[in-house]
Amino acid sequence: MRKLVAAVMLALACTGVQAQSGPIKTNAERNTDNSISIFGENQSPVTYSVILNFTMLAGYTSSVSPGTLIKLPPGRSQLARLTPERNAGSMSYSYGFRTLVGEPFRKKPESGIQYLLPATPGKKLITFPVNSIAQRLGQDTSNDYHAVGFRYSLGDTICAARAGTVFEVSDEVKEGEKIEQTYRSNRNRVSIEHRDGTLGYYSMLAPVKLLVGIGEQVIPGQPIAVFNREAEKYSLLFSVGYLDEKKAASPENLNSGTRYYSTLTTVFHTVETDGQAFSYGQYTADFPPALVAKELTKREKKKLGM
C-alpha cells in the first residue's frame, strides 16, 4: 500500500502504459485534443486514495496539485488530466504514485455515533486503555490517538461494532500475547471500512478463527471471529481511524503513510451506559434493534424483517 511506484512515460508514446501498487493500477491514455488522462483502477472492495507525484512535467499543466489525495472508489476513475501548454517546446512527463486505504476527509468525521460492544448480546467485557506503538516509544506526543481494549475468554465471539466492508483479515499469529496495552499492526486482525468512510480496526492478541473474508459486507453485531485456542489472555484492541487531508498536506509527514491517519474517540452503547461516555471497567453488550437498523440498507432491513 505504501510502495512508491514510478512509471516513466513520454507524451508521444504513452498510450496503454500501466503501473501497479497493491490493488491499484494506473493507466495513461492520450485524448483527441492531445491531453493525457491518467486513470486509476481500484481492484479492492473498498475506497482508496491516490497521491500522484510528477517527477517530470514539461509542456503540460496538471489538473491536480502535488500531494493531493485523490479519492478512488472500487472500479475505474480518472485521477488527473494533463493539458498541453501553448507553444510548449517539449512535452514529456513521468510520475509515481502512493496508495492509501480509505477516502480523504477534509474535516473530522461525525463523532456522536454509537458503536456496539464487539461481543454477543449479554456478554460482559472488561475494558482497558490502549496506546499506539509510537506512544510507547515516545515518538507521538500529539495525544490524538484513541483505542479501547476488551478482555474476553476462550470460545468468545468477536462481533462487528458497525456495518461496513471487510478489507483486511489475518489469523496467522498462533501464539497469545501477554502485553496488551500497545496497538501494533502485526497481529491477527479484521479491518472494516464503515459506510461513512471511517475505518474500524480489530486487533486480536490471541489465536482466532476468522468468520469473515475480504470483500464481505457485515452488519452491526455480526460475528467476525472466535477465540478458538488456548492462550494466557484473550484481548481485542479496537480503534477507528480516518484518512486526514490536513496530515497528508503536512511536509513533516511526507512519505510516512501511517501519519496520514487520525483516530476517533468511540462512544459505545452498553446496558449500563446507553451510549454515554464510560470510564474503563466492566460493561454488558446490548444490540437494540433501532440502533442496529440505523446502519442497515433498505435491502438488509427487509432481509432481517426490520
C-alpha positions in Angstrom: 0.0 0.0 0.0 2.8 2.4 0.8 5.1 1.3 -2.0 6.1 4.2 -4.4 5.6 3.1 -8.0 7.5 5.0 -10.7 6.2 5.0 -14.3 8.1 7.0 -16.9 6.1 7.9 -19.9 6.7 10.2 -22.9 3.8 12.1 -24.3 4.4 10.8 -27.8 4.4 7.2 -26.7 2.2 6.9 -23.7 -1.0 5.1 -24.7 -1.6 1.9 -22.7 1.4 2.3 -20.3 0.5 0.9 -16.8 1.8 0.8 -13.3 0.5 -1.0 -10.2 0.8 -0.8 -6.5 -1.2 -3.4 -4.5 -4.8 -3.4 -5.7 -4.4 -0.1 -7.6 -3.4 0.1 -11.3 -2.8 3.3 -13.2 -3.1 3.8 -17.0 -2.3 6.9 -19.1 -4.3 7.5 -22.3 -3.9 10.2 -24.9 -7.1 12.1 -25.8 -8.0 13.5 -29.3 -7.0 17.0 -28.1 -3.5 15.7 -27.2 -4.3 16.0 -23.5 -3.4 13.0 -21.3 -5.8 11.3 -19.0 -4.4 9.3 -16.1 -6.8 6.6 -14.9 -6.8 4.6 -11.7 -8.3 1.1 -11.4 -9.2 0.0 -7.9 -9.4 -3.8 -7.7 -10.2 -3.8 -4.0 -13.8 -3.8 -2.5 -13.2 -0.5 -0.6 -12.2 3.1 -1.3 -8.6 4.0 -1.7 -6.8 7.4 -2.1 -4.0 8.0 -4.5 -1.3 10.6 -4.4 0.4 11.4 -7.7 3.9 12.6 -7.7 5.1 14.1 -11.0 8.9 13.7 -11.2 8.9 15.3 -14.6 6.2 17.6 -16.1 7.3 19.6 -19.2 4.8 21.2 -21.6 1.7 20.1 -19.6 -0.5 21.6 -16.9 -1.9 19.1 -14.4 -5.4 19.2 -13.1 -4.2 18.1 -9.6 -1.7 19.8 -7.3 1.3 17.9 -5.9 0.4 15.9 -2.7 -3.4 15.9 -3.4 -5.3 12.9 -2.1 -7.5 11.7 -4.9 -10.4 9.5 -4.0 -10.6 6.2 -5.9 -13.7 4.0 -5.3 -13.7 0.4 -6.5 -13.6 0.3 -10.3 -12.0 2.7 -12.8 -11.9 6.5 -12.4 -9.8 9.4 -13.8 -7.2 10.6 -11.4 -5.8 13.6 -13.4 -5.7 15.3 -16.7 -2.6 16.8 -18.3 -3.4 19.7 -20.6 -0.8 20.7 -23.3 0.6 24.2 -22.8 0.6 26.7 -25.7 3.8 26.9 -27.6 5.5 24.3 -25.5 8.9 23.5 -26.8 9.0 19.9 -25.5 6.3 17.7 -23.9 7.1 14.9 -21.5 6.2 13.7 -18.1 6.8 11.0 -15.6 5.0 10.2 -12.4 4.9 7.9 -9.4 2.1 7.3 -7.0 1.2 6.3 -3.5 -1.9 4.5 -2.4 -3.6 4.7 1.0 -6.7 2.8 2.1 -9.7 4.9 2.8 -11.3 8.1 1.4 -9.8 11.5 2.3 -11.5 13.7 5.0 -11.1 17.4 5.0 -13.0 17.7 8.3 -13.2 15.4 11.2 -16.0 12.8 10.7 -19.1 12.8 12.9 -18.1 11.6 16.4 -21.5 11.1 18.0 -22.1 7.7 16.5 -22.9 4.9 18.9 -20.9 1.7 18.5 -21.9 -1.7 19.7 -19.7 -3.5 22.1 -17.8 -6.1 19.9 -19.3 -9.2 21.6 -22.5 -11.2 21.7 -25.6 -9.7 23.5 -25.4 -10.2 27.2 -21.6 -10.8 27.2 -19.8 -8.8 29.9 -16.4 -7.3 28.8 -13.8 -5.6 30.9 -12.3 -2.5 29.1 -8.9 -1.0 29.4 -6.9 1.9 27.8 -4.6 1.3 24.8 -1.5 3.2 23.5 0.0 3.2 20.0 3.4 1.7 19.5 4.7 5.2 18.7 3.4 6.5 22.0 5.1 3.6 23.8 8.4 4.6 22.1 7.9 8.2 23.0 7.5 9.2 19.3 4.0 10.6 19.5 3.2 13.5 21.8 0.1 14.8 20.0 -2.3 12.9 22.3 -4.7 12.3 19.4 -4.5 8.5 19.4 -7.7 6.7 20.7 -8.3 3.0 21.1 -10.1 0.7 23.6 -9.1 -2.7 24.8 -11.6 -5.5 25.7 -10.9 -8.8 27.6 -12.6 -12.0 26.6 -12.5 -15.7 27.4 -11.7 -18.8 25.4 -14.6 -19.6 22.9 -15.9 -16.0 23.0 -17.1 -14.4 19.7 -16.0 -11.0 18.5 -18.7 -9.1 16.7 -18.8 -6.1 14.4 -19.3 -2.8 16.2 -20.7 -1.2 13.0 -21.7 -2.1 9.4 -19.2 -2.0 6.6 -17.0 -3.9 4.1 -14.1 -6.1 5.2 -10.8 -5.1 3.5 -8.2 -6.9 5.6 -8.0 -10.1 7.6 -5.3 -12.1 9.3 -5.2 -15.2 11.5 -1.5 -16.1 11.1 -0.4 -15.4 14.6 -0.8 -18.7 16.6 0.6 -17.6 20.0 -1.2 -15.4 22.5 0.4 -12.2 23.9 1.0 -11.1 27.5 1.4 -7.4 26.8 -1.9 -6.0 25.7 -1.8 -2.2 26.1 0.1 -1.4 22.9 -1.5 -1.4 19.5 0.5 -2.8 16.6 -0.4 -3.9 13.1 1.3 -7.3 13.0 -1.4 -9.2 14.8 -4.4 -11.2 14.0 -6.9 -8.7 12.8 -10.1 -7.7 10.9 -10.3 -4.3 9.3 -13.6 -2.9 8.1 -14.4 0.2 6.1 -17.6 1.7 7.6 -20.3 3.2 5.4 -19.3 6.7 6.3 -15.7 6.2 5.2 -14.1 5.7 8.6 -12.0 2.5 9.2 -12.6 0.1 12.1 -9.6 -1.9 13.2 -10.0 -5.1 15.3 -6.6 -6.3 16.5 -6.7 -9.7 18.4 -3.9 -10.7 20.8 -4.7 -14.5 20.8 -5.3 -17.1 18.1 -8.7 -16.8 16.4 -10.9 -18.4 13.8 -12.0 -15.9 11.2 -15.7 -15.8 10.3 -15.5 -13.2 7.5 -13.3 -12.6 4.4 -12.1 -9.7 2.3 -15.0 -8.0 0.4 -17.7 -9.3 2.7 -20.4 -6.9 3.9 -21.1 -7.1 7.6 -23.8 -5.6 9.8 -23.6 -4.4 13.4 -23.4 -7.3 15.8 -22.4 -9.9 13.1 -19.8 -12.4 14.3 -16.4 -11.8 12.7 -14.0 -14.0 14.7 -13.8 -16.5 17.6 -11.1 -17.0 20.2 -10.6 -20.7 19.5 -7.2 -21.8 21.0 -5.7 -21.8 24.5 -3.8 -18.6 25.4 -2.9 -16.7 28.6 -5.1 -13.8 27.7 -7.8 -13.1 25.2 -7.9 -9.5 24.2 -9.1 -7.3 21.4 -7.8 -3.8 20.7 -10.3 -1.7 18.8 -9.8 1.7 17.1 -11.5 3.8 14.4 -9.4 5.9 12.1 -9.8 8.1 9.0 -7.5 9.4 6.3 -6.8 13.1 7.3 -6.2 15.5 4.4 -4.5 18.0 6.8 -2.0 15.5 7.9 -1.3 14.4 4.3 -0.6 18.0 3.4 2.0 18.4 6.2 5.6 18.4 4.9 6.8 16.6 8.0 4.5 13.6 7.2 5.8 13.2 3.6 6.3 9.5 2.7 5.1 8.4 6.1 1.7 6.9 5.3 0.8 5.9 8.8 0.9 9.6 9.9 -1.8 10.5 7.4 -4.4 8.9 9.6 -6.2 10.2 12.7 -8.3 8.2 15.2 -11.6 9.0 16.7 -12.9 8.7 20.2 -15.6 5.9 20.2 -18.8 6.0 22.2 -20.3 2.6 22.9 -23.9 1.6 23.6 -24.0 -0.8 26.6 -26.6 -2.0 29.1 -25.0 0.2 31.7 -24.3 3.4 29.8 -26.8 3.6 26.8 -24.4 5.5 24.6 -22.9 7.8 27.3 -19.2 8.1 27.8 -17.9 5.5 30.2 -14.8 5.0 32.3 -12.8 1.8 32.0 -14.5 -1.1 33.8 -17.0 -3.9 33.0 -19.9 -3.4 30.6 -22.6 -5.6 29.0 -23.1 -5.9 25.3 -26.6 -5.0 24.0 -28.0 -4.8 20.4 -31.1 -2.5 20.4 -32.9 -3.1 17.0 -33.3 0.6 16.5 -29.6 1.2 16.8 -28.7 -1.7 14.5 -31.2 -0.5 11.9 -29.5 2.9 11.6 -26.6 1.1 9.9 -28.6 -1.0 7.5 -29.6 -0.6 3.9 -33.3 -1.0 2.9 -32.5 -4.4 1.5 -30.8 -5.5 4.7 -33.7 -4.3 6.8 -36.1 -6.2 4.6 -34.0 -9.4 4.8 -33.9 -9.2 8.6 -37.6 -8.3 8.9 -36.9 -4.9 10.5 
